[in-house]
Amino acid sequence: MALGGAKGHTNQLHKLWELCKQKLPRQELNNALLLRQNEWSRTALHMAAEASHTEVMVKVCEWVKETKLNLRDNLLLVQDKYGHIAWHLAAVCDNAEAWKKLWDLAKEELTTEEINNQFC
């Protein structure tokens, strides 16, 4: 099950995250919750961006950093089976808040060349 949720449910997601950190080995935590992809190869970040759940996007990115995973390679640049990164889904779905947050994250985590190649 990949992480997802609606606005206002970030407290429940945080509780789930804390419980899973206590119960699951790090590798399983990463693969089962943070990096898992659905049948369209979409991550929790893709799904949150598409649904404009900005709070969930922020939490997922924080948790990736917390587990020492590379945000760039493990979420920001991950393409679904159609070649879309989460930023593309936010843009196509006209989710300005999600698009802006992903753009800000990209500027922090990616080189100018990577931004030009993936985001423009």
Backbone as ProteinMPNN parsed JSONL, in Angstrom:
{"seq_chain_A": "MALGGAKGHTNQLHKLWELCKQKLPRQELNNALLLRQNEWSRTALHMAAEASHTEVMVKVCEWVKETKLNLRDNLLLVQDKYGHIAWHLAAVCDNAEAWKKLWDLAKEELTTEEINNQFC", "coords_chain_A": {"N_chain_A": [[0.843, -1.174, 0.0], [0.731, 2.051, -0.959], [1.561, 5.248, 0.378], [-0.977, 7.617, 0.732], [-3.609, 10.03, 0.718], [-5.91, 12.465, 2.044], [-6.24, 16.042, 2.397], [-5.894, 17.175, 5.717], [-5.619, 14.686, 6.761], [-3.073, 14.238, 7.463], [-2.155, 13.948, 10.061], [-2.97, 11.363, 10.773], [-1.471, 9.95, 8.909], [1.074, 10.578, 9.843], [1.04, 9.285, 12.349], [0.784, 6.63, 11.48], [3.212, 6.412, 10.105], [5.078, 6.691, 12.236], [4.46, 4.406, 13.749], [5.05, 2.392, 11.879], [7.789, 2.822, 11.577], [8.698, 1.871, 13.997], [8.048, -0.824, 13.848], [8.849, -1.972, 11.409], [11.658, -3.136, 9.476], [14.171, -0.94, 8.13], [14.612, -1.184, 5.301], [12.279, -2.487, 4.429], [10.419, -0.613, 5.241], [11.059, 1.538, 3.572], [10.63, 0.371, 0.982], [7.983, -0.646, 1.131], [6.375, 1.505, 1.87], [7.362, 4.149, 1.169], [8.597, 4.093, -1.407], [7.157, 2.444, -2.994], [5.404, 1.489, -5.929], [2.447, 1.859, -7.864], [0.191, 0.106, -10.155], [0.532, 1.72, -12.369], [3.039, 2.556, -12.168], [3.319, 4.636, -10.398], [4.311, 6.623, -7.668], [3.75, 7.426, -4.162], [4.183, 10.136, -4.115], [3.587, 10.923, -6.764], [0.803, 10.352, -6.762], [-0.164, 12.02, -4.719], [0.531, 14.518, -5.757], [-0.998, 14.605, -8.093], [-3.553, 14.645, -6.999], [-3.506, 16.986, -5.641], [-2.688, 17.055, -2.963], [-0.932, 18.599, -1.102], [0.131, 18.73, 1.513], [0.562, 16.041, 2.091], [2.427, 15.422, 0.126], [4.619, 16.929, 1.043], [5.125, 15.652, 3.516], [5.809, 13.037, 2.653], [8.173, 13.586, 1.238], [9.746, 14.602, 3.337], [9.955, 12.282, 4.888], [11.359, 10.609, 3.178], [13.827, 11.901, 3.127], [14.406, 11.652, 5.866], [14.846, 8.915, 6.126], [17.184, 8.696, 4.885], [17.233, 8.355, 2.165], [17.708, 9.16, -1.287], [16.215, 11.947, -2.35], [16.039, 13.064, -4.876], [16.597, 10.943, -6.781], [14.904, 8.899, -5.901], [12.303, 9.875, -5.758], [11.665, 12.53, -6.928], [12.512, 12.418, -9.638], [11.396, 10.111, -10.575], [9.684, 8.334, -12.995], [6.385, 7.649, -14.147], [4.602, 4.941, -15.803], [3.945, 6.217, -18.115], [5.839, 8.064, -18.539], [5.737, 10.331, -16.966], [6.717, 12.58, -14.423], [6.099, 13.438, -10.971], [5.716, 16.218, -10.878], [4.838, 16.83, -13.473], [2.273, 15.678, -13.399], [0.993, 17.259, -11.47], [0.993, 19.684, -12.846], [-0.505, 19.097, -15.205], [-2.949, 18.48, -14.05], [-3.68, 20.899, -13.141], [-2.957, 21.768, -10.585], [-1.926, 24.096, -8.821], [-0.728, 24.725, -6.319], [0.512, 22.302, -5.558], [2.177, 21.979, -7.786], [3.871, 24.226, -7.501], [5.141, 23.641, -5.052], [6.538, 21.287, -5.717], [8.187, 22.329, -7.693], [9.756, 24.085, -6.141], [11.046, 22.197, -4.504], [12.472, 20.845, -6.479], [14.277, 22.827, -7.309], [15.854, 22.937, -5.053], [16.976, 20.389, -4.933], [17.892, 19.485, -7.449], [20.091, 19.807, -10.3], [20.604, 22.61, -12.516], [20.633, 21.72, -15.155], [19.291, 19.231, -14.92], [16.771, 20.133, -14.135], [16.042, 21.586, -16.419], [15.955, 19.5, -18.297], [14.016, 17.731, -17.26], [11.843, 19.177, -16.199], [11.093, 21.225, -17.85]], "CA_chain_A": [[0.0, 0.0, 0.0], [1.497, 3.292, -1.001], [0.96, 6.309, 1.171], [-1.81, 8.59, 0.047], [-4.491, 10.609, 1.713], [-6.514, 13.748, 1.734], [-5.881, 17.108, 3.319], [-6.465, 16.939, 7.028], [-5.294, 13.34, 7.212], [-1.626, 14.099, 7.665], [-1.912, 13.454, 11.422], [-3.074, 9.904, 10.729], [-0.297, 9.459, 8.182], [2.225, 10.696, 10.738], [0.926, 8.199, 13.327], [1.112, 5.404, 10.752], [4.658, 6.456, 9.85], [5.785, 6.421, 13.488], [4.238, 3.004, 14.071], [5.808, 1.573, 10.922], [9.23, 2.959, 11.894], [8.974, 1.018, 15.15], [7.762, -2.231, 13.568], [9.414, -2.491, 10.161], [13.057, -2.831, 9.158], [14.284, 0.228, 7.251], [14.441, -1.549, 3.894], [10.861, -2.747, 4.196], [9.754, 0.68, 5.397], [11.282, 2.278, 2.33], [10.014, -0.28, -0.173], [6.55, -0.858, 1.299], [5.627, 2.734, 2.068], [7.83, 5.366, 0.504], [9.02, 3.945, -2.801], [6.268, 1.512, -3.696], [4.722, 2.03, -7.099], [1.219, 1.147, -8.208], [0.194, -0.538, -11.467], [0.956, 2.703, -13.38], [4.39, 2.932, -11.737], [3.247, 5.903, -9.684], [4.642, 6.615, -6.248], [2.877, 8.246, -3.316], [4.371, 11.532, -4.534], [2.77, 11.09, -7.969], [-0.618, 10.357, -6.431], [-0.459, 13.225, -3.938], [0.638, 15.659, -6.671], [-2.152, 14.572, -8.989], [-4.751, 14.965, -6.225], [-3.237, 18.265, -4.982], [-2.524, 16.858, -1.522], [0.391, 19.174, -0.872], [0.615, 18.338, 2.843], [1.043, 14.662, 1.986], [3.677, 15.5, -0.649], [5.673, 17.432, 1.932], [5.44, 14.586, 4.472], [6.521, 11.961, 1.958], [9.535, 14.073, 0.965], [10.445, 14.648, 4.631], [10.252, 10.92, 5.308], [12.436, 10.098, 2.318], [15.065, 12.483, 3.663], [14.62, 11.08, 7.196], [15.375, 7.558, 5.983], [18.477, 8.84, 4.18], [17.108, 8.058, 0.745], [17.977, 10.286, -2.167], [14.945, 12.493, -2.82], [16.181, 13.285, -6.319], [16.503, 9.697, -7.546], [13.857, 8.009, -5.42], [10.956, 10.433, -5.91], [11.466, 13.669, -7.837], [12.748, 12.082, -11.04], [10.771, 8.824, -10.905], [8.659, 8.458, -14.033], [5.384, 6.592, -14.194], [4.724, 4.173, -17.054], [3.704, 7.126, -19.233], [6.96, 8.993, -18.606], [5.458, 11.527, -16.187], [7.162, 12.727, -13.041], [5.012, 14.006, -10.163], [5.54, 17.62, -11.279], [3.998, 16.841, -14.677], [0.893, 15.387, -13.015], [0.466, 18.457, -10.814], [0.768, 20.696, -13.886], [-1.597, 18.656, -16.074], [-4.19, 18.525, -13.271], [-3.877, 22.301, -12.755], [-2.799, 21.863, -9.137], [-0.889, 25.118, -8.714], [-0.004, 24.63, -5.053], [1.379, 21.125, -5.654], [3.182, 22.288, -8.807], [4.834, 25.172, -6.921], [5.928, 22.941, -4.041], [7.472, 20.398, -6.415], [9.173, 23.201, -8.345], [10.683, 24.532, -5.092], [11.87, 21.037, -4.148], [13.386, 20.594, -7.602], [15.343, 23.829, -7.269], [16.728, 22.583, -3.928], [17.57, 19.051, -5.051], [18.361, 19.151, -8.793], [20.944, 20.76, -11.01], [19.899, 23.384, -13.542], [20.483, 20.846, -16.324], [18.23, 18.266, -14.637], [15.502, 20.862, -14.173], [15.744, 21.882, -17.829], [15.643, 18.256, -18.992], [12.851, 17.025, -16.71], [10.746, 20.025, -15.772], [10.753, 22.255, -18.838]], "C_chain_A": [[0.881, 1.226, 0.0], [0.783, 4.329, -0.157], [0.155, 7.236, 0.287], [-2.669, 9.243, 1.102], [-5.001, 11.947, 1.281], [-6.015, 14.778, 2.729], [-6.579, 16.857, 4.644], [-6.165, 15.559, 7.581], [-3.806, 13.155, 7.469], [-1.301, 13.644, 9.085], [-1.991, 11.939, 11.463], [-1.885, 9.302, 9.994], [0.948, 9.506, 9.065], [2.211, 9.586, 11.782], [1.282, 6.864, 12.693], [2.614, 5.308, 10.511], [5.432, 6.095, 11.111], [5.643, 4.96, 13.901], [5.059, 2.094, 13.167], [7.309, 1.656, 11.182], [9.615, 2.049, 13.056], [8.917, -0.463, 14.786], [8.484, -2.824, 12.366], [10.909, -2.202, 10.045], [13.101, -1.706, 8.127], [14.036, -0.102, 5.784], [12.97, -1.787, 3.554], [10.044, -1.463, 4.313], [9.871, 1.493, 4.113], [10.497, 1.679, 1.166], [8.497, -0.384, -0.059], [5.767, 0.449, 1.357], [6.084, 3.89, 1.191], [8.046, 5.211, -0.996], [8.108, 3.054, -3.622], [5.556, 2.22, -4.841], [3.486, 1.191, -7.394], [1.315, 0.581, -9.624], [0.578, 0.412, -12.605], [2.351, 3.234, -13.079], [4.412, 4.292, -11.052], [3.544, 5.691, -8.206], [3.599, 7.408, -5.466], [2.999, 9.718, -3.699], [3.571, 11.835, -5.797], [1.292, 11.263, -7.608], [-1.014, 11.606, -5.64], [-0.41, 14.463, -4.831], [-0.579, 15.739, -7.582], [-3.43, 15.015, -8.269], [-4.627, 16.295, -5.472], [-3.234, 18.152, -3.46], [-1.113, 17.304, -1.132], [0.972, 18.774, 0.476], [1.199, 16.927, 2.811], [2.353, 14.636, 1.202], [4.839, 15.913, 0.241], [6.093, 16.353, 2.915], [6.238, 13.467, 3.815], [7.972, 12.372, 1.689], [10.357, 14.16, 2.245], [10.859, 13.251, 5.059], [11.345, 10.289, 4.451], [13.772, 10.624, 2.812], [15.418, 11.865, 5.018], [15.243, 9.69, 7.112], [16.663, 7.526, 5.171], [18.423, 8.372, 2.733], [17.368, 9.326, -0.052], [16.664, 10.763, -2.768], [14.942, 12.647, -4.332], [15.883, 12.003, -7.093], [15.307, 8.825, -7.16], [12.444, 8.566, -5.536], [10.849, 11.494, -6.995], [11.595, 13.313, -9.31], [12.15, 10.734, -11.457], [9.637, 9.066, -11.895], [7.657, 7.315, -13.914], [5.482, 5.893, -15.551], [4.452, 5.016, -18.293], [4.816, 8.175, -19.386], [6.763, 10.277, -17.813], [6.118, 11.464, -14.819], [6.018, 13.403, -12.286], [4.706, 15.446, -10.563], [4.648, 17.731, -12.508], [2.53, 16.614, -14.315], [0.25, 16.588, -12.328], [0.133, 19.522, -11.852], [-0.436, 20.342, -14.759], [-2.943, 18.757, -15.353], [-4.487, 19.927, -12.735], [-3.861, 22.485, -11.242], [-1.633, 22.796, -8.828], [-0.076, 25.002, -7.435], [0.973, 23.452, -5.073], [2.501, 21.373, -6.652], [4.273, 23.177, -8.232], [5.718, 24.478, -5.894], [6.943, 22.013, -4.688], [8.549, 21.192, -7.138], [10.214, 23.665, -7.326], [11.604, 23.395, -4.654], [12.895, 20.734, -5.233], [14.547, 21.575, -7.576], [16.336, 23.545, -6.149], [17.567, 21.338, -4.226], [18.246, 18.752, -6.394], [19.287, 20.219, -9.345], [20.093, 21.51, -12.031], [19.656, 22.523, -14.772], [19.364, 19.827, -16.117], [16.856, 18.939, -14.666], [15.105, 21.135, -15.615], [15.322, 20.621, -18.576], [14.339, 17.626, -18.54], [11.631, 17.908, -16.489], [10.324, 21.048, -16.823], [10.423, 21.647, -20.183]], "O_chain_A": [[1.702, 1.399, 0.901], [-0.437, 4.294, 0.001], [0.595, 7.592, -0.806], [-2.455, 9.012, 2.292], [-4.571, 12.498, 0.268], [-5.442, 14.439, 3.765], [-7.714, 16.383, 4.682], [-6.431, 15.29, 8.753], [-3.34, 12.034, 7.669], [-0.266, 13.011, 9.298], [-1.17, 11.294, 12.116], [-1.353, 8.269, 10.402], [1.772, 8.593, 9.041], [3.254, 9.002, 12.073], [1.994, 6.057, 13.29], [3.213, 4.248, 10.691], [6.349, 5.275, 11.058], [6.609, 4.347, 14.354], [5.685, 1.142, 13.633], [8.022, 0.665, 11.022], [10.726, 1.519, 13.095], [9.655, -1.269, 15.352], [8.707, -4.033, 12.304], [11.373, -1.144, 10.469], [12.168, -1.544, 7.341], [13.322, 0.63, 5.099], [12.483, -1.339, 2.516], [9.088, -1.259, 3.566], [8.891, 2.064, 3.635], [9.788, 2.389, 0.453], [7.794, -0.224, -1.057], [4.611, 0.494, 0.934], [5.264, 4.536, 0.539], [7.71, 6.109, -1.768], [8.287, 2.932, -4.834], [5.163, 3.382, -4.735], [3.48, -0.025, -7.2], [2.391, 0.576, -10.223], [0.915, -0.046, -13.696], [2.79, 4.23, -13.655], [5.408, 5.013, -11.119], [3.096, 4.726, -7.586], [2.68, 7.987, -6.046], [2.023, 10.464, -3.616], [2.943, 12.889, -5.893], [0.624, 12.184, -8.076], [-2.079, 12.178, -5.87], [-1.232, 15.367, -4.674], [-1.122, 16.82, -7.811], [-4.283, 15.679, -8.858], [-5.542, 16.684, -4.746], [-3.717, 19.042, -2.76], [-0.231, 16.485, -0.871], [2.169, 18.507, 0.581], [2.222, 16.662, 3.442], [3.282, 13.916, 1.565], [5.914, 15.314, 0.194], [7.287, 16.151, 3.135], [7.235, 13.004, 4.37], [8.891, 11.58, 1.896], [11.542, 13.826, 2.24], [11.976, 13.048, 5.535], [12.164, 9.519, 4.954], [14.743, 9.872, 2.904], [16.586, 11.587, 5.291], [16.079, 9.333, 7.943], [17.163, 6.458, 4.817], [19.451, 8.034, 2.146], [17.255, 10.434, 0.471], [16.066, 10.075, -3.595], [13.932, 12.382, -4.984], [15.012, 11.988, -7.963], [14.765, 8.101, -7.995], [11.478, 7.811, -5.426], [10.02, 11.367, -7.896], [10.864, 13.85, -10.143], [12.379, 10.274, -12.576], [8.752, 9.89, -11.663], [8.018, 6.175, -13.621], [6.353, 6.222, -16.356], [4.706, 4.567, -19.41], [4.743, 9.054, -20.245], [7.539, 11.219, -17.968], [6.085, 10.435, -14.143], [5.07, 13.887, -12.903], [3.542, 15.845, -10.581], [3.799, 18.619, -12.584], [1.645, 17.276, -14.856], [-0.915, 16.897, -12.581], [-0.896, 20.19, -11.748], [-1.287, 21.192, -15.021], [-3.957, 19.082, -15.969], [-5.431, 20.117, -11.968], [-4.646, 23.255, -10.689], [-0.507, 22.354, -8.603], [1.144, 25.165, -7.464], [2.124, 23.587, -4.655], [3.651, 21.015, -6.395], [5.46, 22.924, -8.44], [6.927, 24.706, -5.87], [8.093, 21.956, -4.253], [9.703, 20.767, -7.187], [11.413, 23.642, -7.606], [12.801, 23.603, -4.457], [14.045, 20.407, -4.94], [15.691, 21.181, -7.801], [17.519, 23.867, -6.266], [18.725, 21.25, -3.818], [19.088, 17.857, -6.47], [19.268, 21.373, -8.916], [18.989, 21.081, -12.364], [18.583, 22.591, -15.37], [18.574, 19.582, -17.028], [15.891, 18.364, -15.171], [13.949, 20.934, -15.989], [14.417, 20.676, -19.408], [13.623, 17.043, -19.354], [10.5, 17.431, -16.583], [9.275, 21.675, -16.675], [10.115, 22.371, -21.129]]}, "name": "protein", "num_of_chains": 1, "seq": "MALGGAKGHTNQLHKLWELCKQKLPRQELNNALLLRQNEWSRTALHMAAEASHTEVMVKVCEWVKETKLNLRDNLLLVQDKYGHIAWHLAAVCDNAEAWKKLWDLAKEELTTEEINNQFC"}
